[in-house]
Amino acid sequence: MNRFITTIHHLIKQIRKKGFFHLLSANILIQIFAFASQLFVAGILSPEDIGRIKVIQTYLSIFSIVAAMGFSSSTLKICSETDKQADHAKYFNAAFLFTLISTILVYAVILMINHFGIISSDKLIKALIPIGLFPIITSSIFTLHISYFQAIKEVKLFSKLTVINKIISIVGIIIFSYYWGIKGYYYAYNLSLIVLVFVAAYIIRKKIGSYSFNFDVKYMFKEHWKYSKTSQLSNIISEVSSYIDILLISFLVHDLKEIGYYSFALTACIALRIVPSTVQQITIPYFSSFSKSKEKFIKVFKRYNILLHLIVIVILILFVIFVPPFISFVFKGKYDPSIQYLIILAFGWSLRHVNLLQGGAIFGLGKISYNAKISFLTLVGNLIIYPLAIHYWGLLGAAFASIPGGLIVWISSNYYYRKAIKTTDWEE
């Protein structure tokens, strides 16, 4: 027991040096503000509008990945493996150009599709799509900047940028939603991202100089595409798999109020991801830098994996005990129907979060295709489980389906992590 406590104490000291607690405090602050804003917005808007926001956010998450083409992932991978600033500038500028072109094209296609009412039959959702999905461009560009800061291990910098982004967004959302309702929500969201893109661009100029497109486009695209193509496929499948419930519900369930209750429960479950995602953000650059030494790589993975499992279990217990009564008290019963979904979803999403480190480790080894296979298996399983569950048990079935969905992620992630270790050509 004493040896275990000593190991944990040593681990905490190590991750503190890497900026873990700085990033963690930033992420916690973000989620506190985010959850507080959701409370205000949920109080201002109707459950139907909360449901509409969740549907649009789901489309935004999926289309953003399609549009970004995985160039933020390739930038993270490439720039974390070299210390040459000249190389950083070339690879980042190339990724910026490719991202800008692809996101504008995808956004234009979405506007055309939306014009014919293919995305949603709800008139208000159709009207909101142009402003609701405009962040496909701005969010992708901002994410690319954040990926570069993450690659060079500037933990404090990308923590501050993310915090500033969320605070501006949340304050704006509360004020704009109060005066202009659901449209105000999206006006504020867009303005905050535009401001942050300019801030990130200013910082980039200090790091690697001004934006320059003086490079061999064909060669740079080929270099990025080695990593971005599989990362892109993996991310698309993963996002579709993660949001398959909302996508199916938007077509199979017509009670927008009940969708709003379910969406609110999903939003609350974001709190479960704060610390696990922080561990993943910290470790990915280190996995890439240790990808030549098997002994060091496995040592780093085991160290953080122990921490991650402990964190997920403790957070799940605290979440189930305290969050439902908190919601009931704050909203005076308005969102009590969400609680039945909340507790079930908490277990399902915790199973997913406990495997975040395997995905980061596989990415660090350059076996990005394995992450795509994990996502594909999860998507196939969810496409079987969710429609049946929703058909027979409605939204409660969708909540329960998150548990076998989480188990599929857990089993496939562990299998492909072990396979990645075995198939890597180690130098040491």
C-alpha positions in Angstrom: 0.0 0.0 0.0 2.8 2.4 0.9 4.6 1.6 -2.4 1.4 2.4 -4.3 1.0 5.7 -2.5 4.6 6.6 -3.2 4.2 5.8 -6.9 1.1 8.0 -7.1 2.9 10.8 -5.3 5.9 10.6 -7.7 3.5 10.6 -10.6 1.8 13.7 -9.4 5.1 15.5 -9.1 6.1 14.5 -12.6 2.8 15.6 -14.3 3.0 18.9 -12.4 6.3 19.7 -14.0 4.8 19.1 -17.5 2.0 21.6 -16.8 -0.8 19.1 -16.1 -2.3 21.1 -13.2 -2.1 24.3 -15.1 -4.0 22.8 -18.0 -6.3 21.0 -15.6 -7.2 24.2 -13.8 -7.8 25.9 -17.1 -10.1 23.0 -18.3 -12.0 23.0 -15.0 -12.4 26.8 -15.2 -13.7 26.4 -18.7 -16.2 23.8 -17.7 -17.4 25.7 -14.7 -18.1 28.7 -16.9 -19.5 26.5 -19.6 -21.8 24.7 -17.3 -22.9 28.0 -15.6 -23.7 29.4 -19.1 -25.7 26.3 -19.9 -27.7 26.9 -16.7 -28.4 30.5 -17.7 -29.2 29.5 -21.3 -31.4 26.6 -20.2 -33.2 29.1 -18.0 -33.6 31.6 -20.8 -34.5 29.2 -23.6 -37.1 26.5 -23.9 -36.2 22.8 -23.8 -37.2 22.7 -27.5 -34.5 25.3 -28.3 -31.9 23.4 -26.2 -32.7 20.4 -28.3 -32.2 22.5 -31.5 -28.9 23.7 -30.2 -27.7 20.2 -29.6 -28.7 19.0 -33.0 -26.9 21.9 -34.7 -23.8 21.3 -32.4 -23.8 17.7 -33.5 -23.7 18.7 -37.2 -21.1 21.3 -36.4 -18.8 18.7 -34.7 -19.1 16.2 -37.6 -18.8 18.7 -40.5 -15.9 20.5 -38.8 -13.9 17.3 -38.9 -14.8 16.6 -42.5 -13.9 20.2 -43.4 -10.6 20.3 -41.4 -9.3 17.3 -43.3 -7.1 16.2 -40.3 -4.5 18.9 -40.9 -4.4 19.9 -37.2 -3.6 16.3 -36.3 -0.8 16.1 -38.9 0.6 19.4 -37.6 0.6 18.0 -34.1 2.3 14.8 -35.2 4.9 16.4 -37.5 5.8 19.5 -35.3 6.1 17.4 -32.1 8.8 15.3 -33.7 11.1 18.1 -34.8 12.6 21.2 -33.0 13.6 23.1 -36.1 11.6 26.4 -36.2 12.0 26.7 -40.0 10.3 23.3 -40.5 7.6 24.3 -38.1 6.8 27.5 -40.1 6.6 25.6 -43.4 4.4 22.8 -42.1 2.1 25.1 -40.1 1.7 27.5 -43.0 0.9 24.7 -45.4 -1.7 23.2 -43.0 -3.2 26.7 -42.6 -3.6 27.1 -46.3 -5.1 23.6 -46.8 -7.5 24.1 -43.9 -8.7 27.4 -45.1 -9.5 26.1 -48.6 -11.2 22.9 -47.4 -13.3 24.5 -44.7 -14.6 27.3 -47.1 -15.5 24.6 -49.7 -17.4 22.4 -47.2 -19.3 25.4 -45.7 -20.4 26.4 -49.2 -21.6 22.9 -49.9 -23.6 22.8 -46.6 -25.3 26.0 -47.5 -26.5 24.5 -50.8 -27.7 21.3 -49.2 -29.5 23.2 -46.4 -31.3 25.3 -49.0 -33.1 22.2 -50.1 -34.0 21.2 -46.5 -31.9 18.0 -46.5 -30.2 18.6 -43.2 -33.3 19.1 -41.1 -37.1 19.4 -41.6 -37.4 21.9 -38.7 -37.8 25.4 -40.1 -35.9 27.1 -37.3 -32.9 24.7 -37.5 -32.8 25.3 -41.3 -32.8 29.1 -40.7 -30.0 28.8 -38.1 -27.7 26.5 -40.1 -25.8 29.4 -41.9 -24.7 31.0 -38.6 -24.7 27.8 -36.6 -22.2 26.1 -38.9 -20.1 29.1 -39.8 -17.6 28.0 -37.0 -16.7 25.2 -39.4 -14.2 27.7 -40.8 -13.2 29.7 -37.7 -13.1 26.8 -35.3 -11.0 24.7 -37.6 -8.5 27.5 -38.0 -8.3 28.1 -34.2 -7.9 24.3 -33.6 -5.0 24.2 -36.0 -3.3 27.0 -34.0 -3.9 25.2 -30.7 -2.5 21.9 -32.2 0.7 23.7 -33.0 1.0 25.1 -29.5 0.3 21.7 -28.2 3.0 20.2 -30.4 5.7 22.5 -29.1 4.5 21.7 -25.5 3.4 25.3 -24.8 0.9 24.0 -22.3 0.3 27.3 -20.5 -0.1 29.2 -23.8 -2.8 26.9 -25.3 -4.5 26.7 -21.9 -4.8 30.4 -21.7 -6.0 30.7 -25.3 -8.7 28.0 -24.7 -9.8 29.7 -21.4 -10.0 33.1 -23.1 -12.0 31.6 -25.9 -14.5 30.0 -23.6 -14.9 33.0 -21.3 -15.5 35.4 -24.2 -17.9 32.9 -25.8 -19.8 32.2 -22.5 -20.2 35.8 -21.5 -21.4 36.7 -25.0 -23.8 33.7 -25.2 -25.5 34.7 -21.9 -25.9 38.3 -22.9 -26.9 37.7 -26.5 -29.3 34.8 -25.6 -31.0 37.0 -23.1 -31.8 39.7 -25.7 -32.0 37.7 -29.0 -32.8 34.1 -27.9 -31.4 31.2 -29.8 -30.1 33.4 -32.7 -28.2 35.5 -30.1 -26.6 32.3 -28.9 -25.0 31.8 -32.3 -24.1 35.4 -32.9 -22.1 35.4 -29.6 -20.5 32.0 -30.5 -19.3 33.2 -33.9 -17.9 36.6 -32.6 -15.9 34.9 -29.8 -14.2 32.5 -32.3 -13.4 35.3 -34.8 -11.7 37.3 -32.0 -9.7 34.3 -30.9 -8.6 33.5 -34.4 -7.0 37.0 -34.6 -5.4 36.6 -31.2 -4.0 33.2 -32.1 -2.7 34.6 -35.4 -0.9 37.4 -33.6 0.8 34.9 -31.3 1.8 32.7 -34.2 3.6 35.6 -35.9 5.7 36.0 -32.8 6.5 32.2 -32.7 7.3 31.4 -36.4 7.0 34.7 -38.2 4.3 36.0 -40.6 2.2 33.6 -42.7 4.0 32.7 -45.8 2.8 30.3 -48.6 6.2 30.2 -50.3 6.5 26.4 -50.3 6.1 23.4 -52.6 2.4 22.8 -52.3 2.4 19.3 -53.7 5.2 18.1 -51.5 3.8 19.7 -48.3 0.3 18.3 -49.0 1.9 14.8 -49.4 3.8 15.2 -46.1 0.6 16.2 -44.2 -1.6 13.7 -46.0 0.5 10.8 -44.7 -1.0 11.5 -41.2 -4.1 13.6 -41.9 -5.8 11.0 -44.2 -6.0 8.3 -41.5 -6.6 10.8 -38.7 -9.4 12.4 -40.8 -11.1 9.0 -41.3 -10.7 8.1 -37.7 -12.0 11.4 -36.4 -15.1 11.4 -38.8 -16.0 7.9 -37.8 -15.4 8.6 -34.1 -17.5 11.8 -34.1 -20.4 10.1 -36.0 -20.2 7.2 -33.5 -20.1 9.6 -30.6 -23.1 11.6 -31.8 -25.0 8.7 -33.4 -27.7 9.0 -30.7 -28.5 12.7 -31.5 -28.3 12.0 -35.2 -30.8 9.1 -35.0 -33.0 10.9 -32.4 -33.3 14.0 -34.7 -34.9 11.7 -37.3 -36.7 9.0 -35.2 -38.0 11.1 -32.3 -40.3 14.0 -33.0 -40.8 15.3 -29.4 -38.4 18.3 -29.3 -39.0 18.9 -25.6 -37.9 15.3 -24.7 -34.9 15.7 -27.1 -34.1 18.9 -25.1 -34.2 16.9 -21.8 -31.9 14.3 -23.3 -29.6 16.9 -24.8 -29.3 18.7 -21.4 -28.2 15.4 -19.8 -25.6 15.0 -22.5 -24.3 18.5 -21.9 -24.0 17.8 -18.2 -21.9 14.7 -18.9 -19.2 16.9 -20.5 -18.0 17.4 -16.9 -16.9 13.8 -16.9 -14.4 14.4 -19.7 -12.5 17.4 -18.2 -9.7 15.5 -16.4 -9.4 12.5 -18.8 -9.1 14.8 -21.8 -6.5 16.9 -19.9 -4.4 13.8 -19.4 -4.6 13.0 -23.1 -3.7 16.6 -24.1 -0.6 16.5 -22.0 0.6 13.0 -23.1 0.2 13.0 -26.9 3.4 15.1 -27.6 5.4 13.0 -25.1 4.2 9.8 -26.7 5.4 11.1 -30.1 8.8 12.1 -28.6 9.2 8.6 -27.0 8.0 6.7 -30.1 11.5 5.3 -30.7 12.1 3.8 -27.3 9.8 0.9 -26.3 10.8 0.9 -22.6 10.3 4.7 -22.2 7.0 4.6 -24.1 5.5 1.8 -22.1 6.7 3.4 -18.9 5.0 6.7 -19.7 1.8 5.0 -20.8 1.5 2.9 -17.7 2.2 5.8 -15.4 -0.6 7.9 -16.9 -3.0 5.0 -17.4 -3.0 4.3 -13.7 -3.8 7.9 -13.0 -6.5 8.0 -15.6 -8.4 5.0 -14.3 -8.4 6.4 -10.8 -9.6 9.7 -12.0 -12.5 8.3 -14.1 -13.8 6.1 -11.2 -13.7 8.9 -8.6 -15.3 11.5 -10.9 -18.1 9.1 -11.9 -19.0 8.4 -8.2 -19.0 12.1 -7.3 -21.0 13.0 -10.5 -23.7 10.4 -9.8 -24.0 11.5 -6.1 -24.0 15.3 -6.5 -25.0 16.4 -10.0 -28.7 15.1 -10.1 -29.7 16.9 -6.8 -27.8 20.0 -8.0 -29.8 20.2 -11.3 -33.1 19.6 -9.5 -32.4 22.3 -7.0 -31.1 24.9 -9.4 -33.9 24.5 -12.0 -36.7 23.8 -9.4 -37.7 20.7 -11.2 -37.7 22.1 -14.8 -35.1 19.6 -16.0 -35.9 16.7 -13.6 -36.9 14.5 -16.7 -33.2 14.8 -17.7 -31.9 13.0 -14.6 -33.1 9.5 -15.7 -30.9 9.9 -18.8 -28.1 11.6 -16.9 -27.2 8.7 -14.6 -27.2 6.1 -17.3 -25.2 8.2 -19.8 -22.6 8.9 -17.0 -21.7 5.2 -16.9 -21.6 4.8 -20.7 -19.4 7.9 -21.3 -17.1 7.0 -18.4 -16.3 3.7 -20.2 -15.3 5.8 -23.3 -13.2 8.2 -21.3 -11.1 5.5 -19.6 -9.7 4.6 -23.0 -8.6 8.1 -24.1 -5.0 7.3 -23.3 -4.9 4.3 -25.7 -6.0 6.5 -28.6 -3.3 9.1 -27.7 -0.6 6.4 -27.4 -1.6 4.8 -30.7 -1.5 8.3 -32.3 2.0 8.9 -30.8 3.3 5.7 -32.4 2.0 6.8 -35.8 -0.4 3.9 -36.0 -3.3 6.3 -36.8 -5.0 3.7 -38.9 -5.6 1.7 -35.7 -7.6 4.6 -34.2 -9.7 4.6 -37.4 -10.4 0.8 -37.0 -11.4 1.4 -33.3 -13.8 4.1 -34.4 -15.1 2.0 -37.3 -15.8 -1.0 -34.9 -17.5 1.4 -32.5 -19.6 2.9 -35.3 -20.8 -0.5 -36.6 -21.7 -1.6 -33.1 -23.6 1.7 -32.4 -25.4 1.5 -35.8 -26.8 -1.9 -34.6 -27.4 -1.1 -31.0 -28.9 2.5 -31.1 -31.6 2.1 -33.7 -32.9 -1.0 -31.9 -32.7 0.6 -28.5 -34.5 3.8 -29.7 -37.1 1.8 -31.6 -38.1 -0.3 -28.6 -37.4 2.0 -25.6 -37.2 5.5 -27.0 -34.8 8.0 -25.5 -34.2 5.9 -22.4 -33.0 3.1 -24.8 -30.6 5.6 -26.4 -29.1 6.3 -22.9 -28.8 2.6 -22.1 -27.2 2.0 -25.5 -24.2 4.2 -24.4 -23.1 1.4 -22.0 -22.5 -1.4 -24.6 -21.2 1.3 -26.9 -18.6 2.2 -24.3 -17.7 -1.5 -23.9 -17.0 -1.8 -27.6 -14.6 1.2 -27.3 -12.9 -0.3 -24.2 -12.3 -3.8 -25.8 -11.2 -2.5 -29.3 -8.9 0.2 -27.8 -7.1 -2.3 -25.6 -6.7 -4.7 -28.5 -5.2 -2.2 -30.9 -3.0 -0.6 -28.3 -1.3 -4.0 -27.7 -1.1 -4.6 -31.5 0.5 -1.1 -32.0 3.2 -2.0 -29.4 3.9 -5.3 -31.1 4.1 -3.9 -34.7 6.2 -0.8 -34.0 9.8 -0.8 -35.2 11.6 0.3 -32.1 15.1 1.6 -32.2 15.9 0.8 -28.6 
